[in-house]
Amino acid sequence: MRAEQELLEAFVKGDIFAMEQMVDTYKDDVYNLCFRLTYSRYDADELFQDTWLNVIKGASGFTDKSFKNWIYTICINKYKDIYKKEKRRKSIVSDNYRDKDSKEHAMSLLVSDDNTEKTVEEKFVSSMLMSKIELLDDKFKVPIKLFYFEDLKYADIAVICSVPEGTVKSRISTAKNRLKKMMESELS
Amino acid sequence: MIDIDKQLEKLEIRTIKPDDFLVSKTKSRMRTMVKRQDKDRKKKIRKTMAVALPLAAVFVLVAAMFIFMGKGGSPVTAESVYYTIDINPSIVLEVDDSHRIISISCKNEEALDLMNNIQCLGMNIKEAIPIIVAEAKNLGYISDDQENYVLIAHFGEENGQLNEEEVNKLVYDATGGEANVLYLMGSLKDKEEAEEKGKSAGIYLLEKYAKEQGIVDEGFEPDNQEGSLREDMEALNIPVSNLTAETEDGKLILKWDMIEYGEFSGYKIVASKTNPEPEYPGDGYIDYITDRETIHLEIVDGFGGLEGGESYWFSITALYKGGFKSTGNSVQAAVPLKVEPTPVPTPEPTPEPTPVPTPAPEVKVTSAITGSAGESGVELSWEKITHSNFSGYKVVASKTNPNPKYPDDGYIKYITDANVTGKTFLYSGFESGVTYWFSITALYGDGTKLAGNSVAIVMPGDDDDTEEATSEIAGYVDGDYVMLSWEDIDSTEFQGYKVVASENNPNPKYPEDGYIKYITNAGTTELAVNEGFSGLKGGTGYYFSITVLYKDGSKVPGNAVYIIVPDSIPDGEMGASAITGEVIGGNIYLSWEMIDSPAFQGYKVVASPVNPNPKYPEDGYVKYITNANNAALIVYDGYNGLTGGISYYFSITVLYSNGTKVPGNAVYLEVPDTDAGSEEMTATTIYGEAGGTSVNLTWDKIYHTRFSGYKVVASKTNPTPKYPEDGYLTYITNPNQTEYSSSFSNFDDGETYWFSITVLYNDGTKKAGNAVAIEIPVGESLPAAEVLGAITEGKVVLEWNVIEHELFQGYKVVASKTNPNPKYPEDGHIAYKTNYEDNRYESAVEIFDSGETYYFSITVLYTDGSKIQGNAVALVIP
């Protein structure tokens, strides 16, 4: 496999083989993000394809230092476009998820190994927290997910979300406050 | 209490993988898209005579981007979309499906001059239009002392193109509202037809539009084919409205013909004491009637400021959408004096007659209105006025005044028939979701206007009950920039964000504190500003805030943040420019030092007959140049107000983006007193030879007051080539530039070309000079690469000979499943190597289709543009 830098240079110049190698390199990361945004296999598949097609369209303009950040940005922007259209069509969100299957998928994302020491209560709180995250506005939800689910740094999230780093910190802080209030309100 | 950090960190999320089928399908779609993009790119790449602008560094020539010059049309593809801008400069912009400009065609010299000063390639059309229009204003094509027209037309598929409102706003913002804007939509067929007829596509569409609207006759052809848009508009000869005037019952009554066709806008009733042919806007107006059917006006003493007993010239100017206007005949008539009632003598006592009931005296009254929101519109009704001196009902509507009246709030309908006491106004004339107040102002023949009650009616709107929210702003300093970000507004009523900055007001808001940026995209919620941005001063603190504008006119300010704008432009980088000048023949040749500063904004060329240290703005300017590399100017008798025989102090004031203006030295020169046109306009003599790698041409300089430029012409067939018949290679407007070189790769090896110069003068004269014949040498045989290939340890491995040549540029590794002799660019490439010693390629076999035979070759690229294809090897992928 060619070095990533060489692949990137070839990719920017329109080398389809290099592009396909980039797909192989980043497919898991990108798909994870797609699923954690949509909680639907079907929608994640669509978002995955749309993301890579937009990568092709924008390849010649790629000047970022980090390919991963760049593709995450494309994915999130595409997700927001889809989500906004869905909102306008007033799609029904059941129990904070897009549909029942989505909820089950989301819950299945939580590692639930019977050998773990997690109590029933801990699992309950975790699942509630997951559902409350979905209640947040996109501008808070996305940074929270990127920080806690994707383990990205503030600087990378700033690039992906196209906001200053200070704004990322501010939004994550605001999101946590809101989640805390929602959780305490429900649990009390 | 929940420890939310801990809870979030405890969440253990699985990773989830895409299935193989999804990945294969994605790759397949990507390959299809790349192929389609290549095909589209090839369609758009055209070989052309590159316009060698004196400031070539400003323009970047990339594979799919060229600037065209000339009346010829660009080939139209099914996917092409064009915008044309006609002011006097006439420009055609081709855009891609992201609305970015990918090619620019200048249809006249003025357009070329304009585009010389700005760079729009790759820019979104929404950004480019105001830049182009602003530059046109800068160059004087739009000014406040004339009627200005901007015609913008769209040709091609309707897919996300600009709408009329957007175009109007872009031009309005760029011109300060000083231009009439007309936005037309045409098809690619219209564009082709225009090009066949040798017309500007925009003007062609304008004529078609005018005919369709009935503004001009079907058979109309404008006399002026080559002139400016203004001249074309004036030449359209729109019919006018015939006016008569008569006096009746102490009133002057004007009557005119109804305008029955076209997108009528209104009648301006014009009156002048002194001008026998008054017209709007030059002579103002006394009344503006938007109702097409209202074709009379009663004038009494005091109406519209007219004085009783005085005689005026009256006329009607009819207005149409897009700035069309036509003024009809004028009539002279006197405004009747107001007649004071004569005193009635005291009657002699008479015997008391038998009482007879007397009629009650007439009282002027208002008309009470009622109304409601009907199915299709606002339904209004009002009380009938029965007064004998009743003149008419003015139906008034206001969004802001709960007690509207005429004339303060205008009117939407004027009804002279007293029996008409109701009307329905369609919702399409009002803004959705907005409350309007309606009332009736009753008019009487003596000029009395009585406004009645009002009724408030809410126009039907969206079901969304969106609050008009503020937007919270945050900001911080990052290097030389202040980074601002704010909350986005998600509302159907959203109109825009005004970014406001104030040095002194801790709660700044628009419009009171102005604004530094206006953003109409709700999703754009950040802005980076620095010293010089919209006048911000470095080292100075500002309160920044966002005022959100809504469609109903509301302006909702948010919080403010105080941030000091970094001082980013060192003083040393804001220098003056030293000027020199010499008088040669009938011209003064001025030149000055080029400024190389990131903060550079423009040169103001200043001339003063009295001030030995002239500077802008105090002494005005004769020319404003925004291109830093354009540091020369020729002036002469009559140039922008300069008078022959008078001496001037000439200087340059350099403008910087932070608002600083730095004047330089002055030179004192007398403008030659020439009788323009008396100097002979001559051709020039050209000399040329074949150099090492290029054709080198030189010619004699032209000194003439009317010099416009040199066209360098080349022809393989005509031994006496000239412009325009033989086209041109390049156009040079700098009289001092008298040499030009062109690489052999631009010509055919072994052929003889004749080169000549055609001199252009600013009165349209063209003088072709002699020609020189130059044979293009046959190129040396550049080496190819011989490739060997094999499948080894699961990899495709290719090796070839190293090419050591002074013109070497790179190796393109080409692969094809179908072409046994593949080459670049026709078959694309899978790798590109620019190191001449890097003569090996290897790749895992998995990236190729297993079981297929691929043909591999190397195409060597050379810096003279040559592409030498080598042999091919066939390998079967296991």
Chai-1 contact restraints between the chains, C-beta under 6 A:
chainA,res_idxA,chainB,res_idxB,connection_type,confidence,min_distance_angstrom,max_distance_angstrom,comment,restraint_id
A,I16,B,R31,contact,1.0,0.0,6.0,A-B,restraint_1
A,I16,B,V34,contact,1.0,0.0,6.0,A-B,restraint_2
A,F17,B,I830,contact,1.0,0.0,6.0,A-B,restraint_3
A,F17,B,I847,contact,1.0,0.0,6.0,A-B,restraint_4
A,M19,B,M30,contact,1.0,0.0,6.0,A-B,restraint_5
A,E20,B,K27,contact,1.0,0.0,6.0,A-B,restraint_6
A,V23,B,K27,contact,1.0,0.0,6.0,A-B,restraint_7
A,K27,B,P18,contact,1.0,0.0,6.0,A-B,restraint_8
A,K27,B,V23,contact,1.0,0.0,6.0,A-B,restraint_9
A,D28,B,K17,contact,1.0,0.0,6.0,A-B,restraint_10
A,Y31,B,P18,contact,1.0,0.0,6.0,A-B,restraint_11
A,N32,B,T15,contact,1.0,0.0,6.0,A-B,restraint_12
A,N32,B,I16,contact,1.0,0.0,6.0,A-B,restraint_13
A,F35,B,I16,contact,1.0,0.0,6.0,A-B,restraint_14
A,D45,B,L22,contact,1.0,0.0,6.0,A-B,restraint_15
A,Q49,B,T26,contact,1.0,0.0,6.0,A-B,restraint_16
A,W52,B,T26,contact,1.0,0.0,6.0,A-B,restraint_17
A,W52,B,M30,contact,1.0,0.0,6.0,A-B,restraint_18
A,L53,B,M33,contact,1.0,0.0,6.0,A-B,restraint_19
A,I56,B,M30,contact,1.0,0.0,6.0,A-B,restraint_20
A,I56,B,M33,contact,1.0,0.0,6.0,A-B,restraint_21
A,L109,B,I13,contact,1.0,0.0,6.0,A-B,restraint_22
A,L109,B,R14,contact,1.0,0.0,6.0,A-B,restraint_23
A,V111,B,E12,contact,1.0,0.0,6.0,A-B,restraint_24
A,V111,B,R14,contact,1.0,0.0,6.0,A-B,restraint_25
A,S126,B,L11,contact,1.0,0.0,6.0,A-B,restraint_26
A,L129,B,Q7,contact,1.0,0.0,6.0,A-B,restraint_27
A,Y148,B,L8,contact,1.0,0.0,6.0,A-B,restraint_28
A,F149,B,I13,contact,1.0,0.0,6.0,A-B,restraint_29
A,V163,B,S485,contact,1.0,0.0,6.0,A-B,restraint_30
A,P164,B,M483,contact,1.0,0.0,6.0,A-B,restraint_31
A,P164,B,S485,contact,1.0,0.0,6.0,A-B,restraint_32
A,G166,B,Y476,contact,1.0,0.0,6.0,A-B,restraint_33
A,T167,B,S485,contact,1.0,0.0,6.0,A-B,restraint_34
A,K176,B,I4,contact,1.0,0.0,6.0,A-B,restraint_35
A,L179,B,I4,contact,1.0,0.0,6.0,A-B,restraint_36
A,K180,B,I2,contact,1.0,0.0,6.0,A-B,restraint_37
A,K180,B,I4,contact,1.0,0.0,6.0,A-B,restraint_38
A,M183,B,I2,contact,1.0,0.0,6.0,A-B,restraint_39
A,E184,B,I2,contact,1.0,0.0,6.0,A-B,restraint_40
